Amino acid sequence: MPFTQSQILDIKALFKESVKDIFENTEFVGHLTNLIAKNIDKKFDNILKTYTARCQELERENMMLKSKIDNMEQYTRRNSVRIFGIPEKNDGNIQAIVLNLCKDKLNVDLTAPSIDRVHRTGPWRTQEKKRGIILKLTNHWYKDILLRNRYKLKGTGVFICEDLTQSRRDLYKHTQQKCGMKNTFTRDGMMFAKVGGSKHKINSLEDLENVK
């Protein structure tokens, strides 16, 4: 049997009054608020965990990509060295200057065909600046010969080192600061440090922090 219009109005009034009574009950409202807050917190925590895990995954992928790019860049430098300390006076034929250095100071009879490219680094400013020189050789063997004989340059103000990527040069500086210049060296683009009679391979700042 359908409700009359009067009954419907009474039911609406009763429902409205009941709802009003419920929400005027501070204990109920407090309990409901806590339930809603806990539910929101739980959902927010789940969302935060999901995004945190994703960010960590992206960070790992980014580090892996950076490492791969750095390795590829270092590979292109496998036959290159950097020379520092050569004055820039009469710098017209830098190749001849490098060949004379190798012959007169290192006793290495390097020839022009063994050089792929040779040039100064960075823009010229003053002759006193003594910009570094990048020497790219045609064979890895020539590079090893130069590095094995670079000790002969001691006291000349000129020194030779491997041509490292920027990130590896930065890591090399940090390693020198912690372990000392004499205890830090590179080999084929890889970093090593001697501490307490042990040799440590340094691939990152984290590796360096673990060196005791």
Beta strands, then each sheet from edge to edge (+ up, - down):
strand 1: 80-84
strand 2: 115-120
strand 3: 133-137
strand 4: 159-162
strand 5: 184-187
strand 6: 190-195
strand 7: 198-202
sheet 1: 2+ 3- 1+ 4-
sheet 2: 5+ 6- 7+
end
